[in-house]
Amino acid sequence: MNISVFGMGIIGLRCADNWQQAGAIVTRWNRTPKDLPHFIADAATAAQASPVLSFYLKDSLALRTVFEQIRPTLQSHHFLMNHSTIDLPTTEWLAEQCAAIGCAFVDAPFTGSKIAAGEGKLMYYLAGSDNDVARAEEILAPTASAMIRMGATGNATVIKLATNLIAACQVEALSEAYAISRAHGISADAFANAITQHGTASALAKMKLPTMLAGDFDTHFSLDNMRKDSVYALELAKQLGLTLPSISTVSQRMTELCQQGHAEEDYTALASPYLS
Ligand SMILES: NC(=O)c1ccc[n+]([C@@H]2O[C@H](COP(=O)([O-])OP(=O)(O)OC[C@H]3O[C@@H](n4cnc5c(N)ncnc54)[C@H](OP(=O)(O)O)[C@@H]3O)[C@@H](O)[C@H]2O)c1
């Protein structure tokens, strides 16, 4: 298989390596040039190099920008999969643009972070035609431990934004619960022990608590990326006249923390105001 991977950030870099280890010929592209094997600096040339194009870019702007760069080289044999978390209008726009060209497009965001990506254990939500989704499942196998079919294009984008809303609010709730516990003399260890055995404990809480309570915000998923996902979720809500008070508040909090210099830290930096 020949595949071109666009976006050599935390996740794309690791997925490209997984495909290469599985025997694929992998072309790598990144906006900021990187010293990587089979790296091509020009996006259009990178798109020409492979029929399968896989995108792990930051946001909607990145997708639209890169798509315009590769558009002149796209042909009906191309198979595009977007794994970046983007807004619904951009997913719909990408699907329309690909349909006009006659190439396939799969809406394929994922969950799982730096460690899961390194181990080839991401979990993808896949949306598109049955044939295209079946082909995506085969291609994505070296990077994935599970895949869930979501139906029509756009559904995977919506569920990805909905699930990130839960993660952001949960980390904020854990931070606030720790704030009052700590202020009343409960240690980080005692708090973590109590929470991880409580009914509300989640895989996320168990994974994130030890580092976040220690003030270790080594980036697995950046605060700025979680912030932009909250903005996309709020746009989805606004479209249908829904009011979402929790994620509105957490989104504002993330914006403030990004402005205070935490943007490129892990999103568990939501706990940072409570640790000093
Ligand atoms: N990390 C996670 O745990 C995780 C989990 C689920 C979903 N996601 C989503 O997956 C995507 C990738 O995540 P990540 O953690 O790998 O992100 P990341 O480390 O922040 O990397 C972002 C990538 O996008 C590129 N980029 C940013 N703006 C661009 C633009 N305007 N034009 C072209 N390229 C641009 C960056 O290039 P430069 O190097 O030039 O800046 C970089 O390659 C994001 O949408 C994220 O929300 C991440």
The ligand as an ORCA input file, in Angstrom:
! r2SCAN-3c Opt
* xyz 0 1
  N      -3.419     14.108     20.506
  C      -4.555     13.484     20.796
  O      -4.648     12.845     21.845
  C      -5.750     13.535     19.888
  C      -6.835     12.690     20.168
  C      -7.972     12.740     19.358
  C      -8.011     13.628     18.286
  N      -6.954     14.445     18.030
  C      -7.045     15.374     16.883
  O      -6.181     14.902     15.848
  C      -5.597     16.011     15.166
  C      -4.080     15.936     15.296
  O      -3.778     15.939     16.681
  P      -2.284     16.091     17.225
  O      -2.357     15.913     18.694
  O      -1.361     15.271     16.403
  O      -2.065     17.637     16.904
  P      -0.723     18.490     16.940
  O       0.380     17.739     17.584
  O      -1.132     19.817     17.448
  O      -0.334     18.610     15.377
  C      -1.087     19.444     14.545
  C      -0.589     19.287     13.117
  O      -1.369     20.171     12.273
  C      -0.464     20.994     11.532
  N      -1.082     22.286     11.265
  C      -1.558     23.175     12.178
  N      -2.099     24.239     11.543
  C      -1.933     24.019     10.213
  C      -2.285     24.765      9.051
  N      -2.938     25.930      9.124
  N      -1.971     24.230      7.837
  C      -1.347     23.026      7.758
  N      -0.981     22.275      8.819
  C      -1.285     22.782     10.038
  C       0.776     21.098     12.389
  O       1.860     21.471     11.582
  P       3.124     22.311     12.160
  O       4.087     21.301     12.677
  O       3.610     23.068     10.994
  O       2.567     23.212     13.246
  C       0.878     19.665     12.908
  O       1.419     18.814     11.945
  C      -6.219     17.271     15.795
  O      -7.346     17.641     15.065
  C      -6.625     16.794     17.187
  O      -7.688     17.563     17.733
  C      -5.826     14.417     18.793
*
